[in-house]
Amino acid sequence: MRTRPASRLALACLAPLLAVPARTLLASPATTPASLVFTETAQAAGVTFRHVAGHTPEKYMIETMGSGVCFFDYDNDGYSDLYFVQSGPVPGTTGTRPGSVLYRNDGKGHFADVTAKAGVGAAGYGMGCAAADYDNDGDEDLFVSNFGEDFLYRNNGDGTFTEVGKKAGVSNPMWSTSAAFADYDSDGRLDLFVANYVDFAMDNNKWCGDSIRKIRAYCHPDAYEGVPDSLYHNNGDGTFTEVGRKVGLTERWGKGLGVVFSDLDGDGDPDLYVAKDSVPNALYRNNGDGTFTDVTMDSNTGYSEDGKPEAGMGTDAGDYDGDGRFDLFVVHLSGEVNELYRNLGGLRFEVATYPAGIAAVGVRWVGFGTNFFDYDNDGDLDLYVANGHIIDNIPLFNDSLTYAQRDFLFENLGGGKFKEVGRQHGAYFAREFVGRGMALADMDGDGDLDVAVSNNDQPAVLLRNDGGNAQHYRDAIGAKVAVTAGGKRQVEELRSGTSYLSQNELVLHFGLGSAARVEKVEIRWPSGATQILTNLAADQVVRIREAAGR
């Protein structure tokens, strides 16, 4: 156990065979402090990453889609390190390919580039990343999706990695986007889902745009056929077998961009939701026997409120209304609204976008990275959306739109309502970037969640949360944790892969309102075992091991 500054409680939950803490942060009051500010600190923190898209006059689709960012503790020191996925010059063109970058966190919010030593800077045309201990050896491994063959970096446990994608059977040659690990069949091994996009290739690049004015633009995904997603079953010997169609994942027209595993029906196993671009999204119910059933139509999560497919980008799951069920949020293209699907139970949802007050805010923006998170530690889930258009010359087609756009910070007002408050909490939210992936972590250990954003063909952004800890505050992927404090019960689960092309640190963050103690913590482990802790004080880190207690 170790104490850390500010008011919060962290529970380090360890599943069997795992030595990596996945901390559950608890925090606490019920109103956002006026002094809470997100401070852009990338350069000061040592993060100099700049995404390179490789823009060309040919307008290859891949140039405008990436890339992602992942927080994960690669060296087991208890601090979340930072990995930015690089793209680079498009295949077939000249130019230096800079490679992705891994930054080691010193625990105080300062980062050092350790890419060369770690061996994770391989130069593909990168898209996204996800991290988890797939081989159950006690350290987090790293998957990187690409336009072209994907990479799987096995963590050697000594600060270095070995790329084993082909050997492991996951070097998917398709255009891969978001990825997530989960033990979908409850065999004790983490499997891997990879969303795949369209059948674009460098030699089938189509001319899109205004043919009369001869203005070229990036193509809409309608110009290409979708390709099926991939689900890799972990064989337990360091290899995977692709089983998507075998276990019931239909092709659903492909074009997947965002993914989240979440126990949406509360039956103890992870269901799968995939945000699709301009075709219906896909919701798969986990049948509990190693198979899935496509329940998109019955669930009401595939379309807009008026029954139209939308351009789904990033997605996340979270219990925003405190009813114990995980809701879904999906961000979209300009001209559409970012959809909030409220979970009614039984895998049925209602579109709550307009009642929640978030519809009109996003119509002129294009959302990519997104996450539910309690930024002010007041006990409910707020929302972050990283924005940036797809078409880099969009003003030539619509002078009310811009390529670079400001990000959104939505405060949860309670009662199912949100309000966009970004510009009240820092000058950054008035600035415009071409936002893509975004991820969360308490990078400086002060008890509130900070934000990393990867911007297309621009420098990365690191937003330090200053003031979110003014209130009281596991690799056990798939664990569900319920926290009761001050008479209020909140539920969350640990997930690998969320947002867009990105991953948060393996931390569950709860606000406690004005409560100074936690009455009860209930943990349901991926194995099905349950565990209960009672009467925990704030401002400490408690280490928990499955079936072994405190």
Backbone hydrogen bonds, N-H to C=O, Kabsch-Sander energy under -0.5 kcal/mol:
donor,donor_aa,acceptor,acceptor_aa,energy
7,S,469,N,-0.9
8,R,6,A,-0.9
9,L,26,L,-2.1
9,L,473,Y,-0.6
10,A,540,Q,-3.7
11,L,24,T,-2.0
12,A,10,A,-0.6
12,A,542,V,-4.6
13,C,11,L,-0.8
13,C,22,A,-1.5
14,L,544,I,-3.2
15,A,13,C,-0.5
18,L,15,A,-2.0
22,A,13,C,-0.8
23,R,21,P,-0.6
24,T,11,L,-2.3
25,L,23,R,-0.7
25,L,508,L,-2.5
26,L,9,L,-3.2
27,A,510,F,-4.8
28,S,7,S,-0.5
36,L,33,P,-1.7
37,V,466,D,-2.6
38,F,425,H,-2.8
39,T,37,V,-0.7
39,T,464,R,-2.7
40,E,38,F,-0.5
41,T,39,T,-0.5
41,T,462,L,-3.3
45,A,41,T,-2.2
46,G,42,A,-0.5
46,G,43,Q,-1.3
47,V,42,A,-2.8
48,T,46,G,-0.9
51,H,458,Q,-2.3
53,A,51,H,-0.5
59,K,56,T,-1.5
63,E,60,Y,-1.9
64,T,61,M,-1.5
65,M,62,I,-1.0
66,G,62,I,-0.6
67,S,127,M,-0.6
68,G,127,M,-2.2
70,C,83,Y,-2.6
71,F,503,Q,-2.1
72,F,70,C,-0.5
72,F,81,D,-1.7
74,Y,72,F,-1.3
76,N,73,D,-0.8
81,D,72,F,-1.6
81,D,79,Y,-0.5
82,L,103,Y,-2.4
83,Y,70,C,-2.8
84,F,101,V,-2.5
85,V,68,G,-2.3
88,G,52,V,-4.0
93,T,90,V,-1.9
100,S,122,A,-0.7
101,V,84,F,-2.1
103,Y,82,L,-3.4
104,R,112,A,-3.2
106,D,110,H,-2.5
109,G,443,M,-0.8
111,F,45,A,-3.3
112,A,104,R,-1.9
114,V,102,L,-2.5
114,V,112,A,-0.6
115,T,102,L,-0.5
118,A,114,V,-2.6
119,G,115,T,-2.6
120,V,115,T,-1.1
124,G,122,A,-1.1
125,Y,147,F,-0.5
126,G,86,Q,-1.5
126,G,124,G,-1.4
127,M,145,S,-2.9
129,C,501,L,-1.0
130,A,143,F,-1.9
132,A,141,D,-1.5
134,Y,132,A,-1.4
136,N,133,D,-0.9
140,E,73,D,-0.5
141,D,132,A,-2.5
142,L,153,Y,-2.4
143,F,130,A,-3.3
144,V,151,F,-2.7
145,S,128,G,-2.0
147,F,125,Y,-2.7
148,G,146,N,-1.1
148,G,174,M,-1.0
150,D,172,N,-0.6
151,F,144,V,-2.5
153,Y,142,L,-3.7
154,R,152,L,-0.7
154,R,162,T,-3.2
156,N,160,T,-2.7
161,F,118,A,-2.3
162,T,154,R,-2.2
164,V,152,L,-3.6
164,V,162,T,-0.5
168,A,164,V,-3.0
169,G,165,G,-1.0
169,G,166,K,-0.6
170,V,165,G,-2.4
171,S,165,G,-0.7
172,N,170,V,-2.2
176,S,146,N,-2.2
176,S,174,M,-1.1
177,T,195,A,-3.1
180,A,193,F,-2.2
182,A,191,D,-1.8
184,Y,182,A,-1.4
186,S,183,D,-1.0
191,D,182,A,-2.4
192,L,232,Y,-2.3
193,F,180,A,-3.0
194,V,230,S,-3.2
195,A,178,S,-3.0
197,Y,175,W,-2.6
199,D,225,E,-2.5
204,N,201,A,-1.8
205,N,202,M,-0.6
208,C,206,K,-0.6
210,D,215,I,-2.4
211,S,209,G,-0.8
214,K,210,D,-0.9
215,I,210,D,-2.1
216,R,214,K,-0.6
217,A,208,C,-2.7
223,A,220,H,-2.3
224,Y,221,P,-1.9
227,V,197,Y,-2.0
230,S,194,V,-2.9
232,Y,192,L,-3.7
233,H,231,L,-0.6
233,H,241,T,-3.4
235,N,233,H,-0.6
235,N,239,T,-2.6
240,F,168,A,-2.9
241,T,233,H,-2.0
243,V,231,L,-3.2
244,G,231,L,-0.6
247,V,243,V,-2.3
248,G,245,R,-0.9
249,L,244,G,-2.7
250,T,248,G,-0.9
254,G,251,E,-2.8
255,K,197,Y,-2.2
256,G,196,N,-2.5
257,L,275,A,-3.0
258,G,275,A,-1.5
260,V,273,Y,-2.2
262,S,271,D,-2.1
264,L,262,S,-2.0
266,G,263,D,-0.6
271,D,262,S,-2.0
272,L,284,Y,-2.3
273,Y,260,V,-2.3
274,V,282,A,-2.8
275,A,258,G,-2.2
277,D,255,K,-2.6
278,S,276,K,-0.9
278,S,310,E,-1.5
279,V,310,E,-0.6
281,N,302,G,-1.3
282,A,274,V,-2.3
284,Y,272,L,-3.1
285,R,283,L,-0.5
285,R,293,T,-3.1
287,N,285,R,-0.6
287,N,291,T,-2.6
292,F,247,V,-3.5
293,T,285,R,-2.0
295,V,283,L,-2.7
295,V,293,T,-0.7
299,S,295,V,-2.1
300,N,296,T,-1.3
301,T,296,T,-1.0
302,G,296,T,-0.5
304,S,308,K,-2.5
307,G,304,S,-1.8
312,G,276,K,-2.5
312,G,310,E,-1.7
313,M,331,V,-2.4
315,T,499,S,-2.2
316,D,329,F,-1.8
318,G,327,D,-1.9
320,Y,318,G,-1.4
322,G,319,D,-0.7
327,D,318,G,-2.2
328,L,341,Y,-2.4
329,F,316,D,-2.3
330,V,339,E,-2.6
331,V,314,G,-2.1
335,G,363,V,-3.8
336,E,333,L,-1.7
339,E,330,V,-1.4
339,E,337,V,-0.6
341,Y,328,L,-3.2
341,Y,339,E,-0.5
342,R,340,L,-0.7
342,R,350,E,-3.0
344,L,342,R,-0.5
344,L,348,R,-3.1
345,G,348,R,-0.6
348,R,345,G,-0.9
349,F,299,S,-1.9
350,E,342,R,-2.1
352,A,340,L,-3.3
352,A,350,E,-0.7
356,A,352,A,-2.0
357,G,353,T,-0.5
357,G,354,Y,-1.4
358,I,353,T,-1.6
359,A,353,T,-0.6
362,G,358,I,-0.7
362,G,359,A,-1.0
363,V,360,A,-0.9
365,W,362,G,-1.4
367,G,332,H,-2.3
367,G,365,W,-0.5
368,F,386,A,-2.6
369,G,436,R,-1.7
371,N,384,Y,-1.5
373,F,382,D,-2.1
375,Y,373,F,-1.3
377,N,374,D,-0.8
382,D,373,F,-2.2
383,L,410,F,-2.2
384,Y,371,N,-2.0
385,V,408,F,-2.1
386,A,369,G,-3.2
387,N,385,V,-0.6
388,G,366,V,-2.5
389,H,403,Y,-2.6
392,D,390,I,-0.6
394,I,391,I,-1.4
396,L,393,N,-1.8
397,F,394,I,-1.8
398,N,394,I,-2.5
401,L,398,N,-1.9
405,Q,387,N,-0.5
405,Q,433,F,-3.5
408,F,385,V,-2.7
410,F,383,L,-2.9
411,E,409,L,-0.6
411,E,419,K,-3.3
413,L,411,E,-0.7
413,L,417,K,-2.6
414,G,417,K,-0.7
417,K,414,G,-1.2
418,F,356,A,-2.7
419,K,411,E,-1.8
421,V,409,L,-3.3
421,V,419,K,-0.6
422,G,409,L,-0.6
424,Q,421,V,-2.0
425,H,422,G,-2.4
428,Y,38,F,-0.5
429,F,426,G,-1.2
430,A,427,A,-2.0
431,R,428,Y,-1.8
433,F,405,Q,-2.3
435,G,387,N,-2.7
435,G,433,F,-1.0
436,R,437,G,-0.5
436,R,454,S,-1.7
437,G,67,S,-2.0
439,A,452,A,-2.3
441,A,450,D,-1.7
443,M,441,A,-1.5
445,G,442,D,-1.0
450,D,441,A,-3.2
451,V,463,L,-2.3
452,A,439,A,-2.5
453,V,461,V,-2.7
454,S,437,G,-2.9
455,N,453,V,-0.6
456,N,434,V,-3.0
458,Q,455,N,-1.5
460,A,49,F,-2.6
461,V,453,V,-2.7
463,L,451,V,-3.5
464,R,39,T,-3.0
464,R,462,L,-0.7
465,N,463,L,-0.5
466,D,37,V,-3.0
466,D,464,R,-0.8
467,G,465,N,-0.7
470,A,467,G,-1.5
472,H,513,G,-0.5
473,Y,27,A,-1.3
476,A,474,R,-0.7
478,G,494,L,-2.1
479,A,476,A,-2.1
480,K,524,R,-2.5
481,V,492,E,-2.9
482,A,522,E,-2.8
483,V,490,Q,-2.6
484,T,520,K,-2.8
485,A,483,V,-0.5
485,A,488,K,-2.2
488,K,485,A,-1.9
490,Q,483,V,-2.6
492,E,481,V,-2.4
494,L,479,A,-2.3
496,S,181,F,-0.7
497,G,495,R,-0.5
498,T,502,S,-1.9
499,S,315,T,-1.5
502,S,498,T,-1.1
503,Q,69,V,-1.8
505,E,440,L,-2.7
507,V,505,E,-2.6
508,L,23,R,-1.3
509,H,507,V,-0.5
510,F,25,L,-3.4
510,F,508,L,-0.5
512,L,27,A,-3.2
512,L,472,H,-0.9
515,A,512,L,-2.0
518,V,536,L,-3.4
519,E,484,T,-1.7
519,E,517,R,-0.6
520,K,484,T,-1.8
521,V,533,L,-3.0
522,E,482,A,-3.0
523,I,521,V,-0.5
523,I,531,Q,-3.4
524,R,480,K,-3.0
525,W,523,I,-0.6
525,W,529,A,-2.8
528,G,525,W,-2.2
531,Q,523,I,-2.3
533,L,521,V,-2.7
535,N,519,E,-1.5
536,L,518,V,-2.2
538,A,516,A,-1.3
539,D,8,R,-2.8
540,Q,8,R,-0.9
541,V,2,R,-0.7
542,V,10,A,-4.0
542,V,540,Q,-0.5
544,I,12,A,-6.0
544,I,542,V,-0.5
545,R,549,G,-1.5
546,E,14,L,-3.3
548,A,545,R,-2.1
549,G,545,R,-1.2
